[in-house]
Structure formats: C-alpha cells, structure tokens
Amino acid sequence: MSTYPYPAGEGKVKWVSTEWLASQLEDGEHDLMLLDTQPDIHDYITEHLQGAVYFNQQLLRVPYHGRPGVYIPRDAVQSLFRRVGLRPEVPVVVYTGKGAFRGWGDGLEQTMVAYSLVRFGHNHVYVLDGGLDKWKDEDRPLTKKFPEVKPSDFTVEMRSHYVLDMEEVREIKDRDDVLLLDARPASVYEGQGPWIKPGHIPGAVNLPWKTLMQGNPALLKPEEDLQAILKEEDATPDKTIICSCGTGREATNEFLLFKWFLGYPNVKIYEGSFTEWSAYPDNPTVVGKNPY
C-alpha cells in the first residue's frame, strides 16, 4: 500500500493510512466525513479525531423472529444515516479503537460499519488502517469537541447481491469452485463456543480473522503476508469465496479484504453465519480441525 486511498480504481471500499488522513485534515480543504465507531459512547466522549461523528455499530442489528442480531429495516437504516449526515458521494473515513474509557474494542467495529455503509448504498468508504490506536501511537491530535452535524437526504440502496442466505449457502458450499470460510477463532471452530451446537458448518475452512492482522486488530498485515496465508488455504480468485463466522460480524473483515482489498471477483457473505445455522436442529455441524 504505497499510494492511498488503496487500492486504485473504482472500488467502493478503500484503505487509508494515518499519514494520509493527517495530511488531508491538515490542509483544511478536504471533502471527507469521519465516522468514529469506537465500542462505547464514552470512548468517543473521552477522545476522537477532530470533526468525527459518533456511530455505534450496535444500532444496526436487533432481534428478528428469534435470531438475536439481524439488520434493522431499510427505513430505519436510512433514518440513522441521514441523522449522522452521511452522503453517498462524500468519502467517509471509518475508524475504531480499543476505547480509552472501557477498553473493549476488538477492531471489528470499523469493518462492520464499513460493510454496512456499502451494503445500504454508500459509494466511497475509507477504512483507517490501524484505526485510532495507530493514530494515538503516533501522537497525532485528538479532541473532545463535538462537530456540528447537518442531517442529509441519504437514500438507501440495498445491495443484497453481496449476501447469501442459509439455503443458498447449503446449496453451493460443497462445490469445488466454492470456498466457505469461517472467521472465528480456532477454539470455537473446532469445539464448543456459546452456540447451542459445537463446531462449524460442514465444509467450512477455518481462517481466523485475527491471523490477517498485526498486533493491532485494526491494522492489516502486509499484502505479501496476506497472500501467503491465503495460499495455504487455497483461497484463490477463481473461486467463489463465502465469508462466515459466528454472527456475521467477524466475516465483514474478510469480506472487505477479499472483495475490495484483493479484488476477488466472486465474494459473498453469509450474514446469518453459525448463529443461524446452528439454530436449526436438522443442520449438521462438524467438530475438530477438519472441514468435514
């Protein structure tokens, strides 16, 4: 990533460095919106980037027919996006951090929100590589001041072609030209997590999302390291890549990576993931290191 925003081209999601963002903010003439997605509102109150608007990822999902975390209706999303002033053609920089107040951020807040923005119609989303913690490590300026926010007329555009439902996953997951990935930690992929059933979806290959990150969970490893990891899993561009996890949140990290960072042509996300799959008594699961 030598030139930012990265990669070049027309992709809806790109990555930017702290250096790039600092230079944009310093000249004072940038056409950017900053969205702070730290895990707790008190984290934002404690510290945030100048001009950043707070947006909590937990606003996006509520229970539906018993499933505990399903996207809210499009009209509700549209209301949220308008209220924080999002405009689909104005680039928005999304960032998170561990959180200075509670310290429970895991880095996924920014990929969850970035994915949600493009899922519902935003066209220019920038992910801050390294997030707030890298910004702080470099002693860059922070503030407690809240910005003025002008509501927008954002109109949601549903991009449901990114998403596979459970029946579609079941239908194609075992094809030779499809790779179903499970982004959860190995311990729950192999055994019992909080779900009613242990293990993983039959055929799913474990690619824990944290293996793609440096010590900072919001900072990607160098591209050559990423390519080496994916080669080991035979995650090649000629395959349809299905990203899954526990609730659909960890999968956003890998969905963004494959679809926009690496530019794979056929990338899907199973938002229901293991939470939905394991809730159906007839759906089998597999315990252990092997996919089947």
Secondary structure per residue as TSV (DSSP state, phi and psi in degrees):
chain	resnum	aa	ss	phi	psi
A	1	M	-	360.0	81.9
A	2	S	-	-95.9	-22.8
A	3	T	S	-125.0	129.5
A	4	Y	S	-114.5	152.5
A	5	P	S	-63.2	147.0
A	6	Y	B	-118.9	140.0
A	7	P	S	-82.6	171.2
A	8	A	-	-68.9	166.8
A	9	G	S	108.3	-163.5
A	10	E	S	-100.9	13.3
A	11	G	-	-59.7	145.0
A	12	K	S	-75.3	-20.8
A	13	V	E	-122.2	132.2
A	14	K	E	-136.7	166.4
A	15	W	E	-111.1	143.8
A	16	V	E	-128.7	153.2
A	17	S	-	-92.7	163.4
A	18	T	H	-62.6	-36.9
A	19	E	H	-63.0	-45.0
A	20	W	H	-61.3	-47.4
A	21	L	H	-63.7	-42.1
A	22	A	H	-59.4	-40.7
A	23	S	H	-66.7	-35.8
A	24	Q	H	-66.3	-41.2
A	25	L	H	-72.7	-31.4
A	26	E	H	-69.2	-34.3
A	27	D	H	-76.9	-14.8
A	28	G	S	73.4	1.7
A	29	E	-	-119.2	20.2
A	30	H	-	-72.5	151.3
A	31	D	-	-110.7	73.5
A	32	L	-	-135.1	152.2
A	33	M	E	-116.6	141.1
A	34	L	E	-109.8	130.9
A	35	L	E	-119.7	114.4
A	36	D	E	-88.9	120.6
A	37	T	-	-117.2	30.4
A	38	Q	-	-56.2	154.0
A	39	P	S	-68.2	-22.9
A	40	D	S	-133.2	142.3
A	41	I	H	-58.5	-31.0
A	42	H	H	-69.5	-25.5
A	43	D	H	-63.4	-45.0
A	44	Y	H	-64.7	-43.0
A	45	I	H	-61.4	-37.1
A	46	T	H	-67.2	-42.5
A	47	E	-	-167.9	141.1
A	48	H	B	-160.4	168.6
A	49	L	-	-72.5	147.5
A	50	Q	T	-55.7	125.4
A	51	G	T	88.1	-5.5
A	52	A	-	-73.4	140.2
A	53	V	E	-101.0	139.5
A	54	Y	E	-84.5	136.4
A	55	F	-	-144.2	115.8
A	56	N	-	-90.2	125.3
A	57	Q	G	-58.2	-26.1
A	58	Q	G	-70.3	-9.6
A	59	L	G	-69.2	-18.0
A	60	L	G	-86.4	-19.2
A	61	R	E	-133.9	139.3
A	62	V	E	-140.8	169.5
A	63	P	E	-63.2	150.0
A	64	Y	E	-151.1	119.0
A	65	H	T	50.3	38.6
A	66	G	T	94.0	-29.3
A	67	R	E	-68.4	131.3
A	68	P	E	-76.4	-18.0
A	69	G	E	-145.2	89.7
A	70	V	E	-124.5	145.1
A	71	Y	E	-53.9	139.1
A	72	I	-	-66.5	162.3
A	73	P	-	-61.5	158.4
A	74	R	H	-59.0	-37.3
A	75	D	H	-64.5	-35.1
A	76	A	H	-70.2	-40.6
A	77	V	H	-61.0	-44.9
A	78	Q	H	-59.7	-41.3
A	79	S	H	-62.2	-42.1
A	80	L	H	-63.7	-47.2
A	81	F	H	-63.4	-38.8
A	82	R	H	-66.3	-40.5
A	83	R	H	-64.6	-35.6
A	84	V	T	-88.2	-0.7
A	85	G	T	87.0	21.6
A	86	L	-	-69.6	141.5
A	87	R	-	-130.7	129.1
A	88	P	T	-61.7	-22.6
A	89	E	T	-100.7	-5.6
A	90	V	S	-93.9	117.8
A	91	P	-	-55.3	136.7
A	92	V	E	-119.2	127.1
A	93	V	E	-93.7	120.7
A	94	V	E	-105.5	131.3
A	95	Y	E	-144.9	159.2
A	96	T	-	-141.9	-177.4
A	97	G	-	-160.7	173.9
A	98	K	S	-60.2	-33.0
A	99	G	-	99.4	115.1
A	100	A	S	-73.5	-21.6
A	101	F	S	-87.3	-49.9
A	102	R	S	-111.8	-27.7
A	103	G	-	72.1	30.7
A	104	W	-	-111.2	10.8
A	105	G	-	-68.1	141.0
A	106	D	-	-115.2	5.0
A	107	G	S	91.7	-18.8
A	108	L	H	-79.3	-13.8
A	109	E	H	-55.7	-41.2
A	110	Q	H	-74.5	-32.3
A	111	T	H	-75.7	-34.6
A	112	M	H	-63.2	-46.3
A	113	V	H	-71.7	-40.6
A	114	A	H	-59.7	-45.9
A	115	Y	H	-60.5	-44.3
A	116	S	H	-63.1	-36.8
A	117	L	H	-60.6	-49.5
A	118	V	H	-73.1	-30.7
A	119	R	H	-59.1	-34.4
A	120	F	T	-106.9	16.9
A	121	G	T	116.6	1.1
A	122	H	-	-76.4	148.7
A	123	N	S	-110.1	-12.5
A	124	H	-	-143.3	91.7
A	125	V	E	-114.3	126.6
A	126	Y	E	-110.9	127.4
A	127	V	E	-97.3	126.2
A	128	L	E	-78.9	105.8
A	129	D	T	-66.0	119.0
A	130	G	T	96.2	-18.4
A	131	G	H	59.4	-158.6
A	132	L	H	-65.3	-31.8
A	133	D	H	-68.6	-38.5
A	134	K	H	-67.3	-40.5
A	135	W	H	-56.8	-44.9
A	136	K	H	-69.2	-39.0
A	137	D	H	-59.4	-26.9
A	138	E	T	-93.4	7.7
A	139	D	T	58.6	39.8
A	140	R	-	-86.1	157.6
A	141	P	-	-70.2	144.9
A	142	L	-	-129.7	168.2
A	143	T	B	-145.4	166.6
A	144	K	-	-110.8	-4.2
A	145	K	-	-74.3	141.5
A	146	F	-	-92.8	138.9
A	147	P	-	-80.9	161.1
A	148	E	-	-77.4	135.9
A	149	V	-	-121.9	124.5
A	150	K	-	-100.5	120.3
A	151	P	-	-57.0	150.9
A	152	S	-	-112.4	-179.9
A	153	D	-	-112.1	34.2
A	154	F	-	-50.5	130.7
A	155	T	-	-112.5	121.2
A	156	V	-	-65.4	135.5
A	157	E	-	-120.8	109.9
A	158	M	-	-71.4	123.9
A	159	R	-	-110.4	66.7
A	160	S	G	-72.9	-8.4
A	161	H	G	-70.8	-11.2
A	162	Y	G	-72.6	-21.4
A	163	V	B	-108.6	139.3
A	164	L	-	-110.1	140.5
A	165	D	-	-90.4	178.6
A	166	M	H	-61.4	-41.9
A	167	E	H	-65.3	-38.1
A	168	E	H	-67.4	-39.5
A	169	V	H	-62.2	-47.3
A	170	R	H	-58.5	-36.9
A	171	E	H	-71.5	-35.5
A	172	I	H	-114.7	-10.0
A	173	K	T	-60.9	-26.2
A	174	D	T	-97.2	5.7
A	175	R	S	-70.5	150.9
A	176	D	T	-65.2	-25.7
A	177	D	T	-96.3	16.7
A	178	V	E	-126.5	138.9
A	179	L	E	-125.9	113.8
A	180	L	E	-91.8	120.2
A	181	L	E	-106.4	146.5
A	182	D	E	-120.4	114.8
A	183	A	-	-86.8	3.0
A	184	R	S	-74.1	164.3
A	185	P	-	-59.7	152.3
A	186	A	H	-58.1	-34.7
A	187	S	H	-61.3	-39.1
A	188	V	H	-87.0	-30.4
A	189	Y	H	-59.0	-41.0
A	190	E	H	-85.1	-26.9
A	191	G	S	-140.1	-139.8
A	192	Q	-	-95.7	121.0
A	193	G	-	-104.1	-154.4
A	194	P	S	-76.5	-5.8
A	195	W	S	-77.1	162.8
A	196	I	S	-67.2	-25.7
A	197	K	S	-117.7	152.6
A	198	P	-	-87.5	167.8
A	199	G	S	82.8	-143.2
A	200	H	B	-145.0	170.2
A	201	I	-	-65.5	133.0
A	202	P	T	-54.7	128.2
A	203	G	T	96.5	-14.0
A	204	A	-	-73.1	134.6
A	205	V	E	-98.8	132.2
A	206	N	E	-80.3	119.7
A	207	L	-	-132.0	82.5
A	208	P	-	-55.5	130.2
A	209	W	G	-61.8	-29.8
A	210	K	G	-68.9	-20.2
A	211	T	G	-68.9	-14.6
A	212	L	G	-91.5	-5.7
A	213	M	B	-111.1	156.6
A	214	Q	-	-79.6	-172.6
A	215	G	S	-53.4	-34.6
A	216	N	S	-77.9	118.7
A	217	P	T	-69.3	-4.4
A	218	A	T	-105.2	6.8
A	219	L	S	-115.8	116.2
A	220	L	B	-67.6	148.7
A	221	K	-	-68.7	161.1
A	222	P	-	-56.6	150.4
A	223	E	H	-60.2	-35.3
A	224	E	H	-65.1	-33.8
A	225	D	H	-69.6	-40.0
A	226	L	H	-62.1	-44.3
A	227	Q	H	-62.4	-38.0
A	228	A	H	-64.8	-41.3
A	229	I	H	-63.6	-44.3
A	230	L	H	-69.6	-32.4
A	231	K	H	-62.7	-37.9
A	232	E	H	-62.1	-31.5
A	233	E	T	-94.5	4.2
A	234	D	T	57.7	36.3
A	235	A	-	-88.7	84.7
A	236	T	-	-105.7	155.3
A	237	P	T	-64.8	-17.0
A	238	D	T	-78.4	-5.9
A	239	K	S	-101.9	154.0
A	240	T	E	-78.5	121.1
A	241	I	E	-98.3	122.6
A	242	I	E	-107.6	119.3
A	243	C	E	-96.1	126.2
A	244	S	E	-140.3	173.4
A	245	C	-	-165.6	-131.5
A	246	G	S	-93.5	-56.1
A	247	T	S	-119.2	1.4
A	248	G	S	98.6	-2.7
A	249	R	S	-86.8	-49.3
A	250	E	H	-61.4	-32.5
A	251	A	H	-63.5	-24.6
A	252	T	H	-64.2	-32.1
A	253	N	H	-59.0	-48.0
A	254	E	H	-78.3	-31.7
A	255	F	H	-61.2	-49.0
A	256	L	H	-61.4	-41.5
A	257	L	I	-61.5	-51.9
A	258	F	I	-68.8	-44.9
A	259	K	I	-74.5	-43.3
A	260	W	I	-114.1	-36.6
A	261	F	I	-71.4	-46.1
A	262	L	S	-96.1	-17.7
A	263	G	-	72.8	30.5
A	264	Y	-	-64.0	140.8
A	265	P	S	-77.4	-25.8
A	266	N	-	-128.9	93.0
A	267	V	E	-128.6	130.1
A	268	K	E	-128.4	163.9
A	269	I	E	-129.0	135.4
A	270	Y	-	-99.6	95.5
A	271	E	S	-66.3	-34.0
A	272	G	S	-66.8	-34.8
A	273	S	H	48.4	-153.9
A	274	F	H	-68.7	-23.4
A	275	T	H	-62.5	-44.7
A	276	E	H	-73.1	-47.7
A	277	W	H	-56.5	-47.0
A	278	S	H	-74.7	-13.9
A	279	A	T	-76.7	-14.1
A	280	Y	S	-97.9	116.6
A	281	P	T	-55.9	-31.3
A	282	D	T	-81.0	-11.1
A	283	N	S	-79.2	121.0
A	284	P	-	-74.6	156.9
A	285	T	-	-133.3	161.0
A	286	V	B	-122.6	135.1
A	287	V	-	-104.2	141.3
A	288	G	S	115.0	-177.4
A	289	K	S	-77.3	-24.4
A	290	N	S	-87.6	147.0
A	291	P	-	-58.2	-37.8
A	292	Y	-	-114.4	360.0
